[in-house]
């Protein structure tokens, strides 16, 4: 089996963690959804810590996922869904 480049592992894990981060931001914006927001944000942190192969992967994945969670939320929820659903 070919070795993966560490950057690919970090991006893959960051994408998964970013999904939970985006959901956490979405639930944080809604009233009465605080437990869901905390659960999603906890998963956004736990995914890289539990699934990272090396310490480097575990360190870089949250740093990569966090900055992309808010823009992903803005693009997905604000631009796409509000345009489609009105």
N, C-alpha and C positions, 0 to 999 in steps of 0.2 A: 504494500500500500504506500502510495506517495505521501510524503510529509506535507502538511499544509503550512502555508506561510502564517506566522503569528498574526499578521494584520488581518487575514481572512477570518481567523477564529475570533478575534476581537470584534470585527464588524458584524459577524453572525450573531454573537451573543448580545452585542449592543442593539441590534435590530429587535431581538426578542425582548430585552429589557426595556427598550424604547416603547414598545407596544404597551407594556404595563405602565410606564411613565406617562404616556399620552392619556391612557384611561384614568390614571390618578389625577392628572391636571383637569380632565373633563369633569370627573366627579367632584373635585374641589370647587369647581365653578358653580355647581348645582347646590341649591339649599337642601338640607336634610340628607346629604349623602356623604357625610364625613367618614363613617366606617368604611365605606367602599373606597374612598379616596386613600385612606391610610393603608388599606389592604393592598391596593394596586401599587402604591408607592413603596411599600415594604417588599413586594415581589420584584419591583424594578431594581431594588438594591440586592435582594437575595439571589436572583437569577445569576448574576455574574460571580457572586461569591461561591455559590454551590456548583455551578457548571463550568467555571473557568478551569482550564487544564493546568496552568502555571500561575505563579504569583503575579507575573507580568500581565497575563490575561485578566486576572482578577482585579488588578489595579487600573488597567486602561479601559476596561469595558464600562464601568459606571461613568468614568470621565468622558467617554464617547457617547453614551446613551443619554445622559442628562441634558446636554445642550441641544439634542435633536428632539426631545420630547415636546417641548413647547412649540417649536415651529411645526412639528407634525400635527399637533393638536390644532393649531391655527389653520393649517392647510386643509386637514381632513374635516374638522367639525365646522369651521367658520366658512370656508370657501366652497367646499364640495357639497356638504350636506345642506347648508342653507340655500345654495343655488338649486339643488335638486328638489329638496322638500319645500322650499319657499319660505 
